[in-house]
Amino acid sequence: MKLQQISNATLKLTYAGKVLLTDPYLAEKHSMVSYRGEQWSPLVELPFSINDVLDGVEMVLISHIHSDHFDKTAQKNLSKKLPLYCQPTDATAIEKSGFHQVVPVHDSVCWEGITITRTEGQHGSGDVLKIRAKKQDIKKEKGEI
């Protein structure tokens, strides 16, 4: 197994001879405003070119469709033919972006001998969320991973 952190939640995983990319956030440094609106995002450049990030990728896994997990740059550069696994609630939006092999993960699925199991997660919680809520009036929101 080989795991490379590319940016934020973007990981390139080589496992069982297959190459997966998670949550592709490929925007240029300072090309977007952060969710709090207080700074530019992303804070750093990609460690290597988008072509190098995408080289060999055979499947994409999206935890949710916030722009820091699936941005416009990724949508533009990813092959529309790649299988893309996602939350059932995100499948339609991803299909509207032009992707042809969108697979919603309800419980678990098998891809090329690799089992992908959906688990519940929470996006921003506890003290971190309280601090953010004061600044942005954000309500607690459950994310799914």
VMD Tcl script that builds the backbone (N, CA, C; Angstrom):
set m [mol new atoms 435]
animate dup $m
set s [atomselect $m all]
$s set {name element resname resid chain x y z} {
  {N N MET 1 A 0.843 -1.179 0.000}
  {CA C MET 1 A 0.000 0.000 0.000}
  {C C MET 1 A 0.887 1.240 0.000}
  {N N LYS 2 A 0.464 2.226 -0.762}
  {CA C LYS 2 A 1.147 3.521 -0.794}
  {C C LYS 2 A 0.077 4.592 -0.644}
  {N N LEU 3 A 0.280 5.526 0.275}
  {CA C LEU 3 A -0.683 6.599 0.517}
  {C C LEU 3 A 0.040 7.933 0.418}
  {N N GLN 4 A -0.481 8.814 -0.445}
  {CA C GLN 4 A 0.074 10.163 -0.601}
  {C C GLN 4 A -0.996 11.172 -0.235}
  {N N GLN 5 A -0.688 12.092 0.675}
  {CA C GLN 5 A -1.608 13.196 0.909}
  {C C GLN 5 A -1.268 14.281 -0.099}
  {N N ILE 6 A -2.276 14.683 -0.856}
  {CA C ILE 6 A -2.090 15.690 -1.896}
  {C C ILE 6 A -2.456 17.068 -1.358}
  {N N SER 7 A -3.662 17.193 -0.812}
  {CA C SER 7 A -4.127 18.435 -0.192}
  {C C SER 7 A -5.352 18.119 0.645}
  {N N ASN 8 A -5.591 18.912 1.672}
  {CA C ASN 8 A -6.813 18.793 2.474}
  {C C ASN 8 A -7.172 17.321 2.667}
  {N N ALA 9 A -8.292 16.879 2.142}
  {CA C ALA 9 A -8.712 15.477 2.240}
  {C C ALA 9 A -8.361 14.689 0.983}
  {N N THR 10 A -7.593 15.289 0.093}
  {CA C THR 10 A -7.225 14.621 -1.150}
  {C C THR 10 A -6.074 13.660 -0.900}
  {N N LEU 11 A -6.365 12.386 -1.103}
  {CA C LEU 11 A -5.370 11.337 -0.923}
  {C C LEU 11 A -5.294 10.505 -2.190}
  {N N LYS 12 A -4.097 10.080 -2.529}
  {CA C LYS 12 A -3.901 9.143 -3.632}
  {C C LYS 12 A -3.434 7.837 -3.002}
  {N N LEU 13 A -4.249 6.823 -3.160}
  {CA C LEU 13 A -4.003 5.541 -2.519}
  {C C LEU 13 A -3.752 4.467 -3.569}
  {N N THR 14 A -2.619 3.818 -3.462}
  {CA C THR 14 A -2.339 2.646 -4.280}
  {C C THR 14 A -2.499 1.445 -3.365}
  {N N TYR 15 A -3.458 0.597 -3.706}
  {CA C TYR 15 A -3.803 -0.536 -2.845}
  {C C TYR 15 A -4.214 -1.708 -3.728}
  {N N ALA 16 A -3.689 -2.867 -3.438}
  {CA C ALA 16 A -4.016 -4.082 -4.199}
  {C C ALA 16 A -3.821 -3.869 -5.706}
  {N N GLY 17 A -2.793 -3.090 -6.052}
  {CA C GLY 17 A -2.487 -2.851 -7.457}
  {C C GLY 17 A -3.386 -1.846 -8.148}
  {N N LYS 18 A -4.257 -1.182 -7.406}
  {CA C LYS 18 A -5.193 -0.193 -7.958}
  {C C LYS 18 A -4.883 1.183 -7.381}
  {N N VAL 19 A -5.233 2.228 -8.144}
  {CA C VAL 19 A -4.969 3.601 -7.711}
  {C C VAL 19 A -6.288 4.348 -7.557}
  {N N LEU 20 A -6.543 4.825 -6.328}
  {CA C LEU 20 A -7.766 5.557 -5.995}
  {C C LEU 20 A -7.402 6.977 -5.594}
  {N N LEU 21 A -8.295 7.910 -5.868}
  {CA C LEU 21 A -8.128 9.295 -5.442}
  {C C LEU 21 A -9.340 9.664 -4.608}
  {N N THR 22 A -9.107 10.239 -3.427}
  {CA C THR 22 A -10.230 10.665 -2.591}
  {C C THR 22 A -10.348 12.180 -2.597}
  {N N ASP 23 A -11.572 12.650 -2.543}
  {CA C ASP 23 A -11.896 14.065 -2.355}
  {C C ASP 23 A -10.962 15.022 -3.097}
  {N N PRO 24 A -10.985 14.997 -4.424}
  {CA C PRO 24 A -10.047 15.811 -5.190}
  {C C PRO 24 A -10.303 17.319 -5.063}
  {N N TYR 25 A -9.358 17.974 -4.413}
  {CA C TYR 25 A -9.345 19.429 -4.229}
  {C C TYR 25 A -8.073 19.898 -4.921}
  {N N LEU 26 A -8.198 20.355 -6.155}
  {CA C LEU 26 A -7.044 20.615 -7.008}
  {C C LEU 26 A -6.868 22.085 -7.375}
  {N N ALA 27 A -7.586 22.956 -6.721}
  {CA C ALA 27 A -7.532 24.388 -7.030}
  {C C ALA 27 A -6.137 24.962 -6.783}
  {N N GLU 28 A -5.822 26.016 -7.525}
  {CA C GLU 28 A -4.561 26.726 -7.318}
  {C C GLU 28 A -4.594 27.468 -5.986}
  {N N LYS 29 A -3.426 27.687 -5.418}
  {CA C LYS 29 A -3.287 28.423 -4.164}
  {C C LYS 29 A -4.007 29.768 -4.263}
  {N N HIS 30 A -4.795 30.071 -3.234}
  {CA C HIS 30 A -5.509 31.344 -3.085}
  {C C HIS 30 A -6.507 31.630 -4.206}
  {N N SER 31 A -7.030 30.611 -4.854}
  {CA C SER 31 A -7.980 30.827 -5.950}
  {C C SER 31 A -9.435 30.830 -5.494}
  {N N MET 32 A -9.680 30.485 -4.229}
  {CA C MET 32 A -11.042 30.449 -3.689}
  {C C MET 32 A -11.047 31.140 -2.325}
  {N N VAL 33 A -12.215 31.562 -1.895}
  {CA C VAL 33 A -12.351 32.125 -0.550}
  {C C VAL 33 A -12.694 30.982 0.397}
  {N N SER 34 A -12.106 31.002 1.596}
  {CA C SER 34 A -12.392 29.953 2.576}
  {C C SER 34 A -13.854 30.025 3.008}
  {N N TYR 35 A -14.327 28.950 3.627}
  {CA C TYR 35 A -15.722 28.922 4.066}
  {C C TYR 35 A -16.022 30.012 5.086}
  {N N ARG 36 A -15.062 30.367 5.910}
  {CA C ARG 36 A -15.283 31.437 6.886}
  {C C ARG 36 A -15.207 32.808 6.232}
  {N N GLY 37 A -14.724 32.859 5.012}
  {CA C GLY 37 A -14.646 34.121 4.298}
  {C C GLY 37 A -13.553 35.038 4.803}
  {N N GLU 38 A -12.628 34.497 5.594}
  {CA C GLU 38 A -11.591 35.326 6.204}
  {C C GLU 38 A -10.236 35.221 5.519}
  {N N GLN 39 A -10.080 34.233 4.657}
  {CA C GLN 39 A -8.791 34.081 3.982}
  {C C GLN 39 A -8.995 33.358 2.656}
  {N N TRP 40 A -7.946 33.396 1.852}
  {CA C TRP 40 A -7.989 32.694 0.581}
  {C C TRP 40 A -7.664 31.225 0.789}
  {N N SER 41 A -8.188 30.405 -0.088}
  {CA C SER 41 A -7.991 28.970 0.011}
  {C C SER 41 A -7.757 28.428 -1.396}
  {N N PRO 42 A -7.056 27.343 -1.552}
  {CA C PRO 42 A -6.241 26.657 -0.557}
  {C C PRO 42 A -5.035 27.498 -0.149}
  {N N LEU 43 A -4.449 27.124 0.971}
  {CA C LEU 43 A -3.346 27.891 1.536}
  {C C LEU 43 A -2.010 27.595 0.864}
  {N N VAL 44 A -1.905 26.447 0.225}
  {CA C VAL 44 A -0.642 26.049 -0.403}
  {C C VAL 44 A -0.896 25.520 -1.816}
  {N N GLU 45 A 0.163 25.514 -2.606}
  {CA C GLU 45 A 0.100 24.918 -3.946}
  {C C GLU 45 A 0.056 23.396 -3.817}
  {N N LEU 46 A -0.414 22.735 -4.843}
  {CA C LEU 46 A -0.323 21.281 -4.895}
  {C C LEU 46 A 1.156 20.886 -4.866}
  {N N PRO 47 A 1.474 19.725 -4.304}
  {CA C PRO 47 A 2.880 19.317 -4.235}
  {C C PRO 47 A 3.482 18.975 -5.594}
  {N N PHE 48 A 2.621 18.699 -6.581}
  {CA C PHE 48 A 3.071 18.464 -7.950}
  {C C PHE 48 A 1.918 18.762 -8.889}
  {N N SER 49 A 2.149 18.681 -10.176}
  {CA C SER 49 A 1.151 19.111 -11.164}
  {C C SER 49 A -0.131 18.278 -11.084}
  {N N ILE 50 A -1.220 18.859 -11.579}
  {CA C ILE 50 A -2.497 18.142 -11.635}
  {C C ILE 50 A -2.341 16.866 -12.462}
  {N N ASN 51 A -1.617 16.949 -13.564}
  {CA C ASN 51 A -1.399 15.748 -14.383}
  {C C ASN 51 A -0.717 14.648 -13.583}
  {N N ASP 52 A 0.259 15.019 -12.754}
  {CA C ASP 52 A 0.935 14.021 -11.924}
  {C C ASP 52 A 0.006 13.474 -10.845}
  {N N VAL 53 A -0.828 14.342 -10.272}
  {CA C VAL 53 A -1.802 13.877 -9.274}
  {C C VAL 53 A -2.724 12.841 -9.901}
  {N N LEU 54 A -3.211 13.121 -11.098}
  {CA C LEU 54 A -4.202 12.252 -11.743}
  {C C LEU 54 A -3.592 11.057 -12.474}
  {N N ASP 55 A -2.279 11.055 -12.630}
  {CA C ASP 55 A -1.623 9.972 -13.356}
  {C C ASP 55 A -1.901 8.615 -12.703}
  {N N GLY 56 A -2.472 7.717 -13.466}
  {CA C GLY 56 A -2.729 6.362 -12.999}
  {C C GLY 56 A -4.008 6.162 -12.214}
  {N N VAL 57 A -4.720 7.246 -11.900}
  {CA C VAL 57 A -5.941 7.130 -11.095}
  {C C VAL 57 A -6.983 6.314 -11.858}
  {N N GLU 58 A -7.535 5.308 -11.171}
  {CA C GLU 58 A -8.512 4.406 -11.785}
  {C C GLU 58 A -9.911 4.565 -11.209}
  {N N MET 59 A -10.004 5.239 -10.073}
  {CA C MET 59 A -11.306 5.420 -9.414}
  {C C MET 59 A -11.216 6.617 -8.480}
  {N N VAL 60 A -12.352 7.301 -8.290}
  {CA C VAL 60 A -12.417 8.461 -7.405}
  {C C VAL 60 A -13.482 8.203 -6.352}
  {N N LEU 61 A -13.156 8.553 -5.120}
  {CA C LEU 61 A -14.072 8.405 -3.996}
  {C C LEU 61 A -14.325 9.786 -3.403}
  {N N ILE 62 A -15.600 10.195 -3.363}
  {CA C ILE 62 A -15.980 11.517 -2.868}
  {C C ILE 62 A -16.759 11.347 -1.568}
  {N N SER 63 A -16.266 11.933 -0.470}
  {CA C SER 63 A -16.985 11.826 0.809}
  {C C SER 63 A -18.227 12.708 0.814}
  {N N HIS 64 A -18.107 13.913 0.261}
  {CA C HIS 64 A -19.235 14.832 0.116}
  {C C HIS 64 A -18.810 15.917 -0.868}
  {N N ILE 65 A -19.764 16.687 -1.334}
  {CA C ILE 65 A -19.447 17.584 -2.454}
  {C C ILE 65 A -19.203 19.041 -2.055}
  {N N HIS 66 A -18.690 19.278 -0.850}
  {CA C HIS 66 A -18.213 20.627 -0.551}
  {C C HIS 66 A -17.042 20.918 -1.484}
  {N N SER 67 A -16.860 22.181 -1.819}
  {CA C SER 67 A -15.860 22.529 -2.832}
  {C C SER 67 A -14.425 22.246 -2.396}
  {N N ASP 68 A -14.174 22.054 -1.097}
  {CA C ASP 68 A -12.822 21.686 -0.680}
  {C C ASP 68 A -12.630 20.166 -0.651}
  {N N HIS 69 A -13.594 19.442 -1.204}
  {CA C HIS 69 A -13.508 17.990 -1.348}
  {C C HIS 69 A -13.759 17.556 -2.796}
  {N N PHE 70 A -14.329 18.435 -3.604}
  {CA C PHE 70 A -14.613 18.127 -5.014}
  {C C PHE 70 A -14.818 19.461 -5.723}
  {N N ASP 71 A -13.716 20.094 -6.096}
  {CA C ASP 71 A -13.785 21.450 -6.621}
  {C C ASP 71 A -13.930 21.483 -8.144}
  {N N LYS 72 A -14.153 22.681 -8.650}
  {CA C LYS 72 A -14.351 22.862 -10.097}
  {C C LYS 72 A -13.114 22.445 -10.896}
  {N N THR 73 A -11.931 22.684 -10.351}
  {CA C THR 73 A -10.710 22.287 -11.050}
  {C C THR 73 A -10.656 20.772 -11.205}
  {N N ALA 74 A -11.014 20.056 -10.157}
  {CA C ALA 74 A -11.053 18.588 -10.235}
  {C C ALA 74 A -12.105 18.144 -11.239}
  {N N GLN 75 A -13.276 18.758 -11.181}
  {CA C GLN 75 A -14.354 18.379 -12.097}
  {C C GLN 75 A -13.935 18.588 -13.549}
  {N N LYS 76 A -13.171 19.631 -13.799}
  {CA C LYS 76 A -12.713 19.932 -15.152}
  {C C LYS 76 A -11.632 18.949 -15.614}
  {N N ASN 77 A -10.755 18.535 -14.713}
  {CA C ASN 77 A -9.581 17.750 -15.094}
  {C C ASN 77 A -9.732 16.240 -14.988}
  {N N LEU 78 A -10.664 15.767 -14.171}
  {CA C LEU 78 A -10.876 14.324 -14.055}
  {C C LEU 78 A -11.541 13.786 -15.315}
  {N N SER 79 A -11.149 12.608 -15.730}
  {CA C SER 79 A -11.815 11.963 -16.858}
  {C C SER 79 A -13.261 11.667 -16.475}
  {N N LYS 80 A -14.178 12.040 -17.338}
  {CA C LYS 80 A -15.604 11.797 -17.078}
  {C C LYS 80 A -15.931 10.307 -17.140}
  {N N LYS 81 A -14.989 9.505 -17.618}
  {CA C LYS 81 A -15.200 8.062 -17.730}
  {C C LYS 81 A -14.784 7.300 -16.474}
  {N N LEU 82 A -14.086 7.968 -15.551}
  {CA C LEU 82 A -13.648 7.289 -14.328}
  {C C LEU 82 A -14.842 6.899 -13.468}
  {N N PRO 83 A -14.815 5.728 -12.828}
  {CA C PRO 83 A -15.851 5.424 -11.847}
  {C C PRO 83 A -15.686 6.356 -10.654}
  {N N LEU 84 A -16.788 6.921 -10.211}
  {CA C LEU 84 A -16.772 7.879 -9.116}
  {C C LEU 84 A -17.785 7.419 -8.070}
  {N N TYR 85 A -17.305 7.068 -6.885}
  {CA C TYR 85 A -18.144 6.561 -5.798}
  {C C TYR 85 A -18.443 7.702 -4.838}
  {N N CYS 86 A -19.707 7.771 -4.379}
  {CA C CYS 86 A -20.135 8.926 -3.601}
  {C C CYS 86 A -21.318 8.582 -2.695}
  {N N GLN 87 A -21.757 9.581 -1.933}
  {CA C GLN 87 A -22.965 9.467 -1.124}
  {C C GLN 87 A -24.171 9.388 -2.060}
  {N N PRO 88 A -25.189 8.619 -1.682}
  {CA C PRO 88 A -26.400 8.569 -2.517}
  {C C PRO 88 A -27.002 9.955 -2.765}
  {N N THR 89 A -26.935 10.832 -1.765}
  {CA C THR 89 A -27.528 12.165 -1.906}
  {C C THR 89 A -26.743 13.070 -2.860}
  {N N ASP 90 A -25.509 12.699 -3.187}
  {CA C ASP 90 A -24.674 13.521 -4.067}
  {C C ASP 90 A -24.630 13.021 -5.511}
  {N N ALA 91 A -25.152 11.839 -5.756}
  {CA C ALA 91 A -25.007 11.201 -7.070}
  {C C ALA 91 A -25.573 12.048 -8.209}
  {N N THR 92 A -26.756 12.585 -8.040}
  {CA C THR 92 A -27.388 13.362 -9.113}
  {C C THR 92 A -26.568 14.604 -9.457}
  {N N ALA 93 A -26.091 15.314 -8.442}
  {CA C ALA 93 A -25.294 16.519 -8.688}
  {C C ALA 93 A -24.004 16.179 -9.428}
  {N N ILE 94 A -23.388 15.073 -9.067}
  {CA C ILE 94 A -22.147 14.671 -9.728}
  {C C ILE 94 A -22.423 14.257 -11.170}
  {N N GLU 95 A -23.512 13.550 -11.390}
  {CA C GLU 95 A -23.891 13.180 -12.763}
  {C C GLU 95 A -24.126 14.424 -13.613}
  {N N LYS 96 A -24.733 15.454 -13.024}
  {CA C LYS 96 A -24.979 16.702 -13.759}
  {C C LYS 96 A -23.678 17.408 -14.135}
  {N N SER 97 A -22.585 17.054 -13.442}
  {CA C SER 97 A -21.269 17.600 -13.783}
  {C C SER 97 A -20.648 16.871 -14.963}
  {N N GLY 98 A -21.358 15.858 -15.490}
  {CA C GLY 98 A -20.903 15.179 -16.691}
  {C C GLY 98 A -20.220 13.842 -16.481}
  {N N PHE 99 A -20.172 13.354 -15.255}
  {CA C PHE 99 A -19.526 12.068 -14.998}
  {C C PHE 99 A -20.471 10.933 -15.360}
  {N N HIS 100 A -19.929 9.907 -16.020}
  {CA C HIS 100 A -20.753 8.835 -16.585}
  {C C HIS 100 A -20.877 7.599 -15.710}
  {N N GLN 101 A -19.927 7.376 -14.814}
  {CA C GLN 101 A -19.947 6.175 -13.975}
  {C C GLN 101 A -20.044 6.564 -12.501}
  {N N VAL 102 A -21.125 7.171 -12.110}
  {CA C VAL 102 A -21.335 7.594 -10.724}
  {C C VAL 102 A -22.011 6.452 -9.975}
  {N N VAL 103 A -21.389 6.038 -8.873}
  {CA C VAL 103 A -21.900 4.905 -8.103}
  {C C VAL 103 A -22.192 5.365 -6.679}
  {N N PRO 104 A -23.477 5.485 -6.311}
  {CA C PRO 104 A -23.804 5.837 -4.930}
  {C C PRO 104 A -23.537 4.650 -4.005}
  {N N VAL 105 A -22.886 4.916 -2.876}
  {CA C VAL 105 A -22.590 3.860 -1.903}
  {C C VAL 105 A -23.641 3.932 -0.800}
  {N N HIS 106 A -24.556 2.969 -0.801}
  {CA C HIS 106 A -25.607 2.933 0.224}
  {C C HIS 106 A -25.089 2.280 1.499}
  {N N ASP 107 A -24.462 1.148 1.391}
  {CA C ASP 107 A -23.878 0.442 2.536}
  {C C ASP 107 A -22.426 0.093 2.226}
  {N N SER 108 A -22.243 -0.852 1.331}
  {CA C SER 108 A -20.895 -1.167 0.871}
  {C C SER 108 A -20.968 -1.677 -0.563}
  {N N VAL 109 A -19.874 -1.486 -1.261}
  {CA C VAL 109 A -19.759 -1.939 -2.642}
  {C C VAL 109 A -18.364 -2.527 -2.827}
  {N N CYS 110 A -18.225 -3.324 -3.852}
  {CA C CYS 110 A -16.927 -3.896 -4.183}
  {C C CYS 110 A -16.489 -3.329 -5.526}
  {N N TRP 111 A -15.286 -2.797 -5.569}
  {CA C TRP 111 A -14.701 -2.293 -6.805}
  {C C TRP 111 A -13.357 -2.993 -7.008}
  {N N GLU 112 A -13.238 -3.731 -8.091}
  {CA C GLU 112 A -11.980 -4.392 -8.446}
  {C C GLU 112 A -11.397 -5.185 -7.269}
  {N N GLY 113 A -12.273 -5.853 -6.506}
  {CA C GLY 113 A -11.826 -6.669 -5.379}
  {C C GLY 113 A -11.607 -5.904 -4.087}
  {N N ILE 114 A -11.856 -4.607 -4.101}
  {CA C ILE 114 A -11.693 -3.762 -2.910}
  {C C ILE 114 A -13.076 -3.395 -2.400}
  {N N THR 115 A -13.338 -3.675 -1.128}
  {CA C THR 115 A -14.635 -3.344 -0.539}
  {C C THR 115 A -14.599 -1.936 0.027}
  {N N ILE 116 A -15.583 -1.147 -0.353}
  {CA C ILE 116 A -15.743 0.222 0.139}
  {C C ILE 116 A -16.990 0.223 1.005}
  {N N THR 117 A -16.828 0.579 2.275}
  {CA C THR 117 A -17.940 0.572 3.215}
  {C C THR 117 A -18.230 1.991 3.671}
  {N N ARG 118 A -19.456 2.384 3.552}
  {CA C ARG 118 A -19.893 3.712 3.972}
  {C C ARG 118 A -20.035 3.719 5.487}
  {N N THR 119 A -19.517 4.761 6.112}
  {CA C THR 119 A -19.656 4.940 7.553}
  {C C THR 119 A -20.189 6.332 7.821}
  {N N GLU 120 A -20.804 6.512 8.959}
  {CA C GLU 120 A -21.312 7.829 9.313}
  {C C GLU 120 A -20.170 8.681 9.843}
  {N N GLY 121 A -20.218 9.936 9.546}
  {CA C GLY 121 A -19.225 10.876 10.043}
  {C C GLY 121 A -19.905 12.183 10.372}
  {N N GLN 122 A -19.160 13.078 10.969}
  {CA C GLN 122 A -19.713 14.377 11.318}
  {C C GLN 122 A -18.729 15.445 10.873}
  {N N HIS 123 A -19.196 16.380 10.113}
  {CA C HIS 123 A -18.362 17.434 9.536}
  {C C HIS 123 A -18.347 18.618 10.487}
  {N N GLY 124 A -17.236 18.853 11.163}
  {CA C GLY 124 A -17.143 19.969 12.101}
  {C C GLY 124 A -18.034 19.758 13.302}
  {N N SER 125 A -17.443 19.626 14.473}
  {CA C SER 125 A -18.252 19.360 15.655}
  {C C SER 125 A -17.585 19.932 16.895}
  {N N GLY 126 A -18.302 19.844 18.010}
  {CA C GLY 126 A -17.751 20.230 19.299}
  {C C GLY 126 A -17.313 21.677 19.341}
  {N N ASP 127 A -16.185 21.905 20.032}
  {CA C ASP 127 A -15.687 23.262 20.232}
  {C C ASP 127 A -15.338 23.952 18.917}
  {N N VAL 128 A -14.832 23.196 17.963}
  {CA C VAL 128 A -14.493 23.786 16.664}
  {C C VAL 128 A -15.735 24.379 16.021}
  {N N LEU 129 A -16.833 23.635 16.055}
  {CA C LEU 129 A -18.065 24.128 15.450}
  {C C LEU 129 A -18.605 25.335 16.211}
  {N N LYS 130 A -18.507 25.331 17.533}
  {CA C LYS 130 A -18.983 26.477 18.320}
  {C C LYS 130 A -18.228 27.746 17.939}
  {N N ILE 131 A -16.926 27.631 17.783}
  {CA C ILE 131 A -16.117 28.786 17.386}
  {C C ILE 131 A -16.523 29.254 15.993}
  {N N ARG 132 A -16.655 28.307 15.065}
  {CA C ARG 132 A -17.055 28.659 13.703}
  {C C ARG 132 A -18.455 29.255 13.685}
  {N N ALA 133 A -19.367 28.694 14.482}
  {CA C ALA 133 A -20.750 29.162 14.487}
  {C C ALA 133 A -20.831 30.611 14.939}
  {N N LYS 134 A -20.018 30.992 15.910}
  {CA C LYS 134 A -20.017 32.375 16.377}
  {C C LYS 134 A -19.603 33.326 15.257}
  {N N LYS 135 A -18.684 32.884 14.434}
  {CA C LYS 135 A -18.179 33.743 13.367}
  {C C LYS 135 A -19.064 33.748 12.133}
  {N N GLN 136 A -19.798 32.659 11.911}
  {CA C GLN 136 A -20.540 32.527 10.661}
  {C C GLN 136 A -22.005 32.214 10.824}
  {N N ASP 137 A -22.450 32.011 12.029}
  {CA C ASP 137 A -23.813 31.567 12.281}
  {C C ASP 137 A -24.089 30.242 11.565}
  {N N ILE 138 A -23.136 29.306 11.706}
  {CA C ILE 138 A -23.270 27.977 11.102}
  {C C ILE 138 A -24.048 27.079 12.044}
  {N N LYS 139 A -24.968 26.351 11.517}
  {CA C LYS 139 A -25.726 25.376 12.293}
  {C C LYS 139 A -25.023 24.024 12.205}
  {N N LYS 140 A -25.192 23.201 13.252}
  {CA C LYS 140 A -24.596 21.867 13.254}
  {C C LYS 140 A -25.171 21.073 12.089}
  {N N GLU 141 A -24.296 20.427 11.367}
  {CA C GLU 141 A -24.689 19.717 10.158}
  {C C GLU 141 A -23.939 18.391 10.111}
  {N N LYS 142 A -24.656 17.303 9.909}
  {CA C LYS 142 A -23.991 16.005 9.824}
  {C C LYS 142 A -23.506 15.760 8.414}
  {N N GLY 143 A -22.264 15.354 8.317}
  {CA C GLY 143 A -21.724 14.941 7.032}
  {C C GLY 143 A -21.655 13.433 7.006}
  {N N GLU 144 A -21.560 12.869 5.841}
  {CA C GLU 144 A -21.452 11.420 5.714}
  {C C GLU 144 A -20.160 11.095 5.008}
  {N N ILE 145 A -19.508 10.085 5.494}
  {CA C ILE 145 A -18.259 9.666 4.874}
  {C C ILE 145 A -18.398 8.236 4.420}
}
mol reanalyze $m
mol bondsrecalc $m
mol representation Tube
mol addrep $m
